[in-house]
């Protein structure tokens, strides 16, 4: 990590790592670790550790710090309103934007396949990387350094705008609630979430969930799929993608109607 190539990232994080291997691990995607394992399985060199365990820890650390900050900032908000704000701030979409703003993608250590598929720009990889980096900050320097980073990069750029949207009655954060409200208002139906797959060992599970439109008591048409480290995260991601599709379809329909098609 003494390499000059990583110094700009450490400056952006506001911390010089004492245990440099923590930042390396936080930036190492499982695709690289897997490729090393396959190529060196007969040798003595151990494959690099990937960032999935740090991602797990970082998810808990960021959840705590965001919840604490919101609790102190907005004592007038209800539990439900605070929950929606927290959901927005720790969402894959928001953390991916944080990663993109910090140019985290250029520092990710990826396998060749992930590199070719544009992994450095994938929002999900950037979000996972941010969680892993926050865990690395916490382990290397303690909670206060992690808190300073979360306040500066995760909360400050967006929290007041999100609070304004919340007070204006707009749906934020809880994509499942937003999808349910949309379907009830426009189709008179409910979303149904179905787990379509699980992968990985017990300590680093990945879930794939499909959201469908309930039709006469049965799970009808599929809307979207989402992935996450928990079933709840996968459901939220599926709901987010479904809302994007439904919103886009509504815009297209309005444009066609306006054009007289």
C-alpha positions in Angstrom: 0.0 0.0 0.0 3.0 2.2 0.0 2.5 2.3 -3.7 1.8 5.9 -4.9 -1.2 4.5 -6.8 -3.2 4.0 -3.6 -2.2 7.3 -1.9 -5.0 9.3 -3.5 -7.6 6.8 -2.2 -6.2 7.1 1.3 -6.4 10.9 1.1 -10.0 10.6 0.0 -10.7 8.3 2.9 -9.0 10.6 5.3 -6.9 7.9 6.8 -3.4 6.4 6.3 -3.7 2.7 7.0 -1.4 1.1 9.6 -2.5 -2.4 8.6 -2.2 -2.0 4.9 -3.6 -5.5 4.2 -7.0 -4.4 5.4 -7.4 -1.9 2.6 -6.1 -4.4 0.1 -8.6 -7.0 1.2 -11.4 -4.4 1.1 -10.6 -3.7 -2.5 -10.2 -7.4 -3.5 -13.3 -8.8 -5.3 -14.1 -12.5 -5.1 -13.5 -12.9 -8.8 -9.8 -12.2 -8.3 -9.5 -14.4 -5.3 -11.2 -17.2 -7.2 -8.9 -16.9 -10.2 -5.8 -16.9 -7.9 -7.1 -20.0 -6.2 -7.6 -21.9 -9.4 -4.2 -20.9 -10.8 -2.2 -21.5 -7.7 -4.1 -24.4 -6.1 -1.0 -26.7 -6.6 1.4 -24.1 -5.3 2.4 -22.7 -1.9 1.1 -19.2 -2.3 -2.2 -18.6 -0.6 -5.0 -16.9 -2.7 -5.8 -13.3 -1.7 -8.6 -12.8 0.8 -11.7 -11.2 -0.9 -13.8 -8.4 0.6 -17.0 -10.3 1.3 -16.4 -10.7 5.1 -15.4 -7.1 5.4 -18.6 -6.2 3.4 -20.6 -8.1 6.0 -19.0 -6.1 8.9 -19.2 -2.8 7.1 -22.9 -3.3 6.5 -23.4 -3.4 10.3 -21.0 -0.5 11.0 -22.6 1.8 8.5 -26.1 0.9 9.6 -25.2 1.8 13.2 -23.5 5.1 12.3 -26.2 6.3 10.0 -28.9 5.4 12.5 -27.1 7.2 15.3 -26.6 10.3 13.2 -30.2 10.4 12.0 -31.4 9.9 15.6 -29.4 13.0 16.7 -30.1 15.1 13.7 -33.9 14.7 13.5 -35.4 14.1 16.9 -38.8 15.2 15.5 -39.1 12.4 13.0 -41.0 9.2 13.8 -39.4 5.7 13.9 -40.9 4.9 10.5 -39.5 8.2 8.9 -36.1 7.5 10.4 -36.1 4.0 9.0 -37.0 5.2 5.5 -34.1 7.8 5.7 -31.7 5.1 6.8 -32.8 2.7 4.1 -32.2 5.4 1.5 -28.7 6.2 2.8 -27.5 2.6 3.1 -29.1 1.4 -0.1 -27.1 -0.2 -2.9 -28.0 2.7 -5.1 -26.7 5.4 -2.7 -23.6 3.6 -1.7 -22.8 2.9 -5.3 -23.0 6.7 -5.9 -20.7 7.3 -3.0 -18.2 4.8 -4.5 -18.5 6.4 -8.0 -17.9 9.9 -6.5 -14.7 8.6 -4.8 -13.6 6.9 -8.0 -13.4 3.7 -6.0 -13.7 1.6 -9.2 -10.2 2.4 -10.4 -8.7 0.9 -7.2 -10.8 -2.4 -7.2 -8.8 -5.6 -7.6 -10.8 -7.6 -10.0 -10.5 -10.9 -11.9 -10.1 -10.8 -15.6 -13.7 -11.8 -16.3 -15.1 -9.1 -14.0 -12.7 -6.6 -15.5 -13.9 -7.4 -19.0 -17.6 -7.1 -18.0 -17.1 -3.5 -16.8 -16.9 -4.3 -13.1 -15.2 -1.1 -12.2 -18.4 0.8 -13.1 -20.9 -1.6 -11.6 -23.0 0.1 -8.9 -23.3 -3.1 -6.9 -19.5 -3.7 -6.8 -18.9 -0.1 -5.8 -21.5 -0.3 -3.0 -20.0 -3.5 -1.7 -16.5 -1.9 -1.9 -17.6 1.0 0.1 -19.0 -1.2 2.9 -15.8 -3.2 2.9 -13.7 0.0 3.1 -15.8 1.3 6.0 -15.1 -2.0 7.8 -11.4 -1.7 7.1 -11.4 1.9 8.5 -13.2 0.6 11.6 -10.7 -2.3 12.1 -7.6 -0.2 11.5 -8.5 3.0 13.3 -11.6 2.6 15.3 -15.2 3.8 15.3 -14.5 7.6 15.2 -12.5 7.4 12.0 -15.2 5.3 10.4 -17.8 7.8 11.7 -16.0 10.8 10.2 -16.0 9.1 6.8 -19.6 8.1 7.0 -20.7 11.6 8.0 -18.6 13.3 5.3 -19.2 11.0 2.4 -22.5 9.1 3.0 -24.6 11.5 5.0 -23.6 15.1 4.3 -24.0 15.2 0.5 -27.6 13.8 0.6 -29.2 13.7 4.0 -30.9 17.1 3.9 -32.3 16.6 0.4 -33.6 13.2 1.4 -35.3 14.7 4.5 -36.9 17.3 2.4 -38.3 14.6 0.0 -39.6 12.7 3.0 -41.4 15.7 4.4 -42.9 16.4 1.0 -44.4 12.9 1.0 -42.2 11.4 -1.7 -41.3 7.7 -1.4 -37.7 7.2 -0.5 -35.5 4.4 0.9 -38.1 1.7 1.3 -38.5 0.5 -2.2 -40.8 -2.4 -1.2 -43.3 0.1 0.3 -43.1 2.3 -2.7 -43.8 -0.7 -5.1 -46.7 -1.8 -2.9 -48.2 1.6 -3.0 -47.8 1.9 -6.8 -49.3 -1.5 -7.5 -52.3 -0.9 -5.2 -53.0 2.5 -6.8 -52.5 1.5 -10.4 -53.3 -2.2 -10.6 -55.2 -3.1 -7.5 -52.7 -5.8 -6.7 -49.9 -6.7 -4.4 -46.2 -7.6 -4.9 -45.1 -11.2 -4.1 -41.4 -12.0 -3.4 -40.0 -15.4 -4.2 -36.5 -16.6 -3.4 -35.1 -18.0 -6.6 -31.6 -19.0 -5.4 -29.0 -19.0 -2.7 -25.2 -19.2 -3.2 -22.1 -19.1 -1.1 -21.2 -20.5 2.3 -23.3 -19.7 5.4 -21.2 -16.7 6.5 -21.4 -15.1 3.1 -24.7 -16.0 1.5 -26.0 -14.4 -1.7 -29.8 -14.4 -2.3 -31.6 -13.9 -5.6 -35.2 -12.8 -5.2 -37.9 -12.3 -7.8 -40.8 -9.9 -7.4 -44.1 -10.7 -9.1 -47.5 -9.1 -9.3 -50.1 -11.1 -7.4 -53.0 -12.3 -9.7 -56.1 -13.8 -8.2 -54.3 -15.2 -5.2 -51.3 -16.5 -7.2 -47.9 -15.2 -8.0 -48.4 -13.8 -11.5 -46.2 -11.8 -13.9 -42.5 -11.4 -12.9 -41.4 -7.8 -12.7 -37.7 -7.9 -11.7 -35.0 -9.7 -9.8 -32.6 -8.5 -7.2 -29.6 -9.9 -5.4 -28.3 -9.2 -1.9 -26.4 -10.5 1.1 -29.7 -11.0 2.9 -33.2 -11.8 1.7 -34.4 -8.3 2.8 -31.7 -6.6 0.7 -32.5 -8.8 -2.3 -36.2 -7.9 -1.9 -35.4 -4.2 -1.7 -33.2 -4.5 -4.8 -35.9 -6.4 -6.7 -38.5 -3.8 -5.7 -36.1 -0.9 -6.8 -35.6 -2.5 -10.2 -39.3 -3.1 -10.6 -40.1 0.5 -9.8 -37.6 1.7 -12.4 -39.3 -0.5 -15.1 -42.8 0.5 -14.1 -41.8 4.2 -14.0 -40.1 4.0 -17.4 -43.2 2.3 -18.9 -45.5 4.9 -17.5 -43.3 7.7 -19.0 -43.3 6.0 -22.4 -47.1 5.6 -22.3 -47.6 9.3 -21.5 -45.3 10.3 -24.3 -47.2 8.1 -26.8 -50.5 9.5 -25.6 -49.3 13.1 -25.8 -48.0 12.4 -29.3 -51.4 11.0 -30.4 -50.1 7.5 -31.0 
